[in-house]
Amino acid sequence: MEPNYKDRSVEVERTEVQKKSDSSVVASTFIKYAAYLIIFFGLLFFLVKYIFPLF
């Protein structure tokens, strides 16, 4: 075959992938990590306010 020969009989199948996101999963994940942050900063506040002044 020639290098410039193009086979016109080949059909290319194209598929589109759409990402579906469940908003309830996103919301629950956000609430979980927000709770982690609140606990972390609460612990930090406790250390600074009550434990560090003892030294």
C-alpha positions in Angstrom: 0.0 0.0 0.0 1.0 3.5 -0.6 1.9 5.7 2.5 -0.6 8.3 1.4 -3.4 5.9 1.0 -6.4 6.5 3.3 -9.0 3.8 3.8 -12.3 5.6 3.6 -14.4 2.5 4.6 -13.3 2.5 8.3 -15.9 3.9 10.7 -14.7 5.5 13.9 -17.0 5.0 16.8 -16.9 7.8 19.3 -18.3 7.5 22.8 -18.9 10.3 25.3 -18.3 9.7 28.9 -20.3 11.8 31.3 -19.3 11.9 34.9 -22.3 11.7 37.3 -21.8 13.0 40.8 -24.2 12.3 43.6 -24.7 15.5 45.5 -25.6 13.6 48.7 -22.2 11.9 48.7 -20.5 15.2 48.1 -22.4 16.8 50.9 -21.8 14.0 53.4 -18.0 14.1 52.6 -18.0 17.9 53.1 -19.7 17.5 56.5 -17.3 14.7 57.5 -14.2 16.8 56.8 -15.7 19.9 58.3 -16.3 17.9 61.5 -12.6 16.8 61.4 -11.5 20.4 61.1 -13.7 21.5 64.0 -12.4 18.8 66.2 -8.8 19.6 65.2 -9.2 23.3 66.0 -11.0 22.5 69.2 -8.2 20.4 70.4 -5.7 23.1 69.4 -7.7 25.7 71.3 -7.8 23.4 74.3 -4.0 23.0 74.2 -3.3 26.7 73.9 -5.8 27.9 76.4 -5.5 25.3 79.2 -2.4 23.1 78.8 0.4 25.5 77.6 -0.2 28.1 80.5 0.6 25.3 83.0 4.3 25.3 81.8 
